[in-house]
Amino acid sequence: MGVAVFFAPELVGDELTLDGPEGRHAAVVRRIGPGERIRLTDGRGSWAEGPVTAASKAGVTVSVQQRGHEAAALPRLVVVQALPKRERAELAVEMLTEVGVDVIVPWNAERSQFRNNPERSAKTYGKWQAWAFEASKQSRRSWFATVEPIASTPEVARLLSAAALPVVLHEEAKTPLASLELPTEGDIVIVIGPEGGIAPAELATFAAEPIRLGDTVLRTSTAGVAAAAALLSRSRWA
């Protein structure tokens, strides 16, 4: 089992103190004590690792023995996820983060059944950020997944138009995902529709050839991770 990962915005020095909510979580909830080895990361590629030398209810102190920086992986993988129901949303965000998606964009699709208002949008955005943050630590990522604010259909269309490879998954498409030629840089943008499917007007707005994932129809919360894994196996995992 690998070392536990915690977020620390600053990694300067041979001895680092992890306090605040993360420090209390490490010391009180995770019961990390002296002698246990942990890794601290800023979520942007840099990390520092070493044994805990002191622990209290306020946090832990780490003696740094190793440190490093990982370059951002290319191509960047962006998943536009139509807003599902809460339990499905949490599952989708966690799995997308664990598999290695770089950016998650919640999408208020026509058939999402999401009543959009400022208060609800802010609350939903905060939840998605928290889920991605915790899943990034759980999967021991040095680059944390980021969540963008809830996007409209025109905003998703702009993402697709700027992508190195736009992928709009649709069950009636003829072109299989496995046939696509993958870029070595830039953004791969995958659009996952809601349970009711992407509306015809949305497909027309996207102006991208629809792509078929496979022979079965997946739920919105699992389609994204399946598509991401299929593309990663042919690019960054290869």
N, C-alpha and C positions, 0 to 999 in steps of 0.2 A: 504494500500500500504506500502511495506517495505521500509526501509531506503536505500538510494543510496550507492553503493559500489565503492570505489576507490582504486587503487593500491598504496601501499607504501612499499618500500623494508625494511624499518626499523620501528619498532613499540615500541621502548624503550622510557619510560618516561610517565609522567602523562599529558603532553601537547605535541601534535604532530603538526608539520607544514607540510602541503602538498603543495609543490611548484613544479616548473618545469611544463612540459606539463600537468600532471594530475591536479596539483593545478590550473593552468590557465583554464583548462577545467571545473573544479568544480565551480570556481568563475565567469568566464566570460560566458561560454557556458551554463552550467547548472544553473547559477545564484544562487548558494548556498550562503546563508547569515547567519549572526549571529542568533543563536537560533535554526537553523535547525540541525537535528540529522543525522550524516552520519557514515558509517562504513569504516574503512581502513583495508586492508588485504595485506599480503605479497604474496598471491597466493599459499602458501605452507602450509596452514592450520591454521595459526595464524591470529587473527583479534583484532581490538580495535575499540570501538564505543563510541560516545558521541556527545554533541552539538558543533556546530561551535561557537567560541568566537570572531573571527575576520576574515574579508575577504577583499581582495584587488585584483587588477588585477594580482598580482603575485601568489596568492593562498589563502589558508584558514588555520586557526589554530583550532585544535580540542582539547577540554578538555575531556580526557578519563574517562569514567564512568564504562565501562565494557570491559573486554578483555577475550580471550579464545583461545583454540587451538583444532582443530578437527583432529582426526587421519585419515590417508588416508584410503579410503574405499577399502574393499576387497570383491570379487576378482577384480583385476584391469581390466578395459575394454579398449581394444585397437581396433580401427577400421582402417583397411587399405582401403583407399578410392581411387579407380581409378580416375585419373584426368579427371574431366568433363570440359565443357565450363565454362567461367568465372562466369556468373550469376548463373549457377547451382553449381559451386564450392563454392561460397560464401554462398548460401543457405544450402548446405550440411554441411559446417564447423559450421555455426551458429546453426543448429539444433542438430548436434552431441554434440556440447558443451552444449547447453541448456538442453539436456536430461541427461547429466552426464557422457559422455565418457571421459576417463582419458587421452588417447593418440590418436592422429590422425596422420596417416602415409599416405601422398600422394604417390600414386603408378603410375608409368609410365608404364601402361599396353600396350600390343601389339596393342590394338584397341583404345587407348586413343586419338590418333591423336594429341599428344603433341610433338612438335619439341624440343628435348632436347638439350640445349646448356648452358654453364655456366651462361651467363647473364640472360637468360630467367628463368632458374631454380632458381637462387637466387631471382629474382623478384617475382616469384610465391610463393616461400617459405616464403618470407617476408609478402606477402599479406595474406597467410593462417595463419601465426602467429598473424597478426593484427586482423583478423576476430575472431580468437579464444580468443584473449585477451579481445576484446570488448564484445563478447558474454558471457565470464566468468563473467565480471562485471555486465552485464545486468541481468544475471540469478542468481546473488548474490552468487556465489561460493566462498568458502574459499580456495579450491584447484582449481587452474586454469587448464584448459585443456592445454596440451602441444602439439605442432606440431613438428614432426620429419622431417628431410630433405627428399626430394623426393627419394623414394626407387625403386630399380630395382626388377625384378621378383625373382632372386636368393636371394636377401635380404629379400623379403617377405617370401620366402620358409623357411629361417632360423628362422624368427619370429614364423612361424607356428610350426616348429619342436620343439621349446622351450616352446610353450604354454601349459598351463594346459588343455585348451580346444581350439582346432583349429576349426574354423567355416568358410568354404568356400561356400558362397551362390551361387547356380546355379539353374536355372529354370528347368532343366531336372533331378534334383536329386530326389531320392525316400525318403530319410530319412527326416522327418519334424523337423524343429527347436524345436518345442514344446516337442519332445521326448528326447532331450538331457539331460543327467545328469550333473548338473552344479557343478563346484568345489567351495570350500569355500575360496580358496586362489590361488595365482598365477595369470597368465594372461589368460583372454579369448580374443582370437584374431579373429576378424571377417573380412573377406575379401569381399569387394564389387567390382564387376567388372564394366567395362565401359558400355556405352549404347549398344555396339555391342556384349557384353558378354565376358566371360573369354575364351581365346583361348584354344584349346585342348592341345597344348604344355605347356601352363601355368598350366593347371590342372594336367598334368603329373609331372611337376616340383614340385608342391605343395605336392604331395603324401599324400593328406588328403581326406577323404570321403566327397564328395559334400553334401551340406545340402539345403533343400528346405524351403523357408521362408513361402510361402502360395500358394493359388490357382491362384493369379493374379501376373502379372509381373510388378514390380515397377521400376521407373526410378532410375538411379544410385544415384541421389541426395537425394532420399527418402528411398531407401532400407536400408541404414545403420542405420538411426534413428529408423525405424520400427523394425529392428532386435535387436538393442540395447535396445529399450524399452521393447520388449518381454522378453529378458533375464534379464534385471534389475527388472522387475516385479516379477520374480521368485527367485531373489537373494537379492540384496541390498535394494530393495523397499519392500520386503516381511515383 
